[in-house]
Amino acid sequence: MKKIIILIYGILAYIIFLVSFLYSIGFVNNLWVPKGIDTGIEVDIITAFLTNIGLLFLFAIQHSVMARPAFKKWWIKIIGKPAERSTYILLTSLALLLIFWKWQPINDPIWNIENNTIAMGMQVLYFIGWLIVLLSTFMISHFELFGLTQIVDNLKNRVSQSPSFQVNYFYGLVRHPIMFGFLIAFWATPTMTTGHLLFAAVTTVYILFAIKFLEERDLKKALGETYVSYQKKVPMLIPFTKLSKQQSL
């Protein structure tokens, strides 16, 4: 019965993730969803700024702290290993939904592309960014990444094994294609408002900080020379920059 409960819990967590992911696509570019990044009643700019920074900070703390090996080692003792990843995904998704719910629009324009061809190109680039994010999860281990492998293994009395280090497809171009896709999606918009700029700028700073000082540090510690060699060959976020440097030498 406990294993079935964990299975249902993990499936529900994954469904909530899918809802938050799909809503993200609409939210960031004000498409199809009831509340986008630029919709809603505007409040004074200081209140909006502090509220939005607080929401993004809350997400960053949850997302970063719960992903650290030391925290996971402690957290598994409480929640159990099979449900650990699903719980992380669930809380991350809820933090995202909180951002969508409480985000305060700041609609002063930064840029507005009036040329229809260029505007359409930006929209296409926007969707390419999200597609890169989604495809990149399958190029490692999508179902392990979102906790489904663990709950199925638990149901079948199998011990889940961490996926082996592989350099597949996009991961041969950049070390963090998921984050590369997010950056494209956050910045590729025909209409950039102050609120959208705040969202894009803060998330970009967070992504760069988290990759450089948290995730890559953990990966080097876990994989050792294998990851160090990978770092030397493949750029962090911008494709082909390593090749350009090698050619210049």
N, C-alpha and C positions, 0 to 999 in steps of 0.2 A: 504493500500500500504506500509506503514512504517513497519508493522508487517511482510509482505512478504519479504521486503528487509532485515530485521533482520534475518529472517529464512534462506534466501539464503546466507547471510553473515556468519551465524553460520555453515551452511553446508560446505561452502568453507573453513572456518577455520579448521573444522574437517578433511576435505580431505587433507589439507596441513599438518596437524598434522600426519596423516597416512603416507604420503610421507616421512616426516622427521623421523618418527619412524622406518619405514622399511629401510630407507637409513642408519640409525644409526646401524642397525644390520650388514649391509655390511661394513660400514665405519670402525668400531672399529676393525674388524678382517680381513679387506682387502678381502671381499668376494663379488663378483658379481657386484660391483659398479665401475664406471669409476675412482673415486678418493677415495682411502682408507686412513687410518691414516699413512701408510708408503709409499704411492705412490706420485709421483710428483717430480719436480726438486728440489734438495736440495740447500739451501742457506747457508750462514755461520751460525754457531750454535748460536751466540748471537742474530742475527736477527730472526732466527727461534724460539728461546726460548722466546724472548720478544713478538713476534707476537702471539704465541700460548697462552702465559699467558694472554695477552690482550684480546684475543677472549674468553677464559674461564672466565675471570673476568667480561666481558661485559654480558655474559650469566648469571653468578651468580647474578649480580646486578639486571638485569631485572627480573629474576625468583624469587628472594627473595623479592625485594621491592614491586612488584605488587601483591604478595601473602599475604602481611600483611593487617590485618583488617583495620587499620587506612587509608592506601592508598586506599583500595577498597571502603571504605566509601566516600572518596573524589572523586575517579574516577567514581563511579556510578552516581554522580551528573552531570558528563559531558557526559559519554557514555550511561548511562541508565542501569538499572539492568539486563534486558534480554540479552544484548550484552556484559556484563562485562566479563563473563567467556570465551566466544568465543574470545574476544579481547586478553585476557591473553594467551590463547592457541595459537592464531595466532602469537603473538609477540615472544613467547617462541619457536615456530617452526621455525620462521624466524631467530632467534638467533642461533638455531642449524644448520640451513642450511648455515648460514654465517661461522660457524666453519668448516663445511665440505668443503666449497668452498675455504677458505683462510688458512686452516691448513697447516703448513710447516713441512714436514717430517724430522725426525732426525733418521737416520737408523743405527746408531751404535748399535750392538747387546748387549742385557743384558743376555738373555738366548735363546736357540734354542733346543727344545726337538727333538731328532733324533729318538727315539724309537717310532715306528708307533703306537703301542697300547696305549702308554701314550699320544701321540699327539692327537690321535683320542678321547681319554677320555677327554682331555682338550676341544676339539671342542664340544663334547656332553655337557659338563658342561657349556660351553659358551651359547649354545642354551637353556639350562635349565634356566639359569639366565634370558634371555629375556622372556621365557615362564612364569616365576614367575612374572615378571613385568606386563605382559599383563593380566594374570589371576587375579592378585591382584587388578587391576582396576575394574574388574567385581565383586569382593567380597565385594566392598563397593558400589559404584554407578557409573559405567563407564560413562553412558550418562550424568549424572549430572556433573561428574568430567570434562568432555570435552565440556560442554556448550550446549549439544543438548536438554536436558530436559528443560532448561530455555527458549530456543527459541520456542519450541513446546508449552509450557505452555503459553507463551506470545501470540502466534497465536490463542490459544483457550481461551484467556482472563482468564487464571488461574494464581494465585499467586504461584510461585515456593516455595516449602518448602525445607529447608535444610534436608538432610537425617539424620535419627536418628543414634545415636552412637550404633554400633553393632560390636561384635567380631566374625567375620565369618572366618572359615577355616584358612588360613595362618596367619590371625591377632590374632589367638590364640597361635601362635608359636613365632612371633615377632611383635613388634608394627609398624614396618615400612617395610613390605615385599617388597614393590615396590623398596625401596632403597637397600634392601638386594639383590634383583635380579640384580639391576644395578651394585652393587659391584662385584658380581660373574661374570657378563658379561665383566666388564672392566678389570678384572685381569686374567680370564681364557683364556689363549692363548698359543699355542705351541711355538710361536716366539714373544719374547718381545724385542722391540727396545727402544732406549732412548726416542723417541717421544711418543711411546705408554705408556712408564713408566711415562712420564711427565703428560700425559692425565689422566692415572689411579690415580696417586698420588694426583694431584690437585683436581680432582673430588671427591676423597675419603675424603680429608680434608674438602672440601666444604659440602659434604653430612653430615659428622659428626657434623660440626659447625651448619649447618642449622637445623638439627634435634634437637640438644641439646639446642641451644640458641634462635631459632626462632620458629620452628613449635611446639615443645612441650610446650613452654611457652604460645603460643597462645591457644593450646588445653586445657591446665590447666585453663587458664583464661575463656575459653568458657564453659568447661564441669565441672570444679571444682573437687569435691571429686571423681566423677565417673572416671575421667581420672587418678587421683592420685592413686586410687585403682587398676586401670588397669596397671599402671606403676609398681606397687609393684608385680604384678602377672606375667607379661609378659615381657621378655627381649626386649631391644630396637632393636638390630640387629642380635644377635647371638642366634639361637634357643637352648632351653633347659638349658641355663646358670642359669636361675632363679631356675629351678628344682634342679640343682646341688648344688646351694648354700643352698637351703632349706634342702636338704638331709644331707649336711655336718653339718648343725646346729643341 
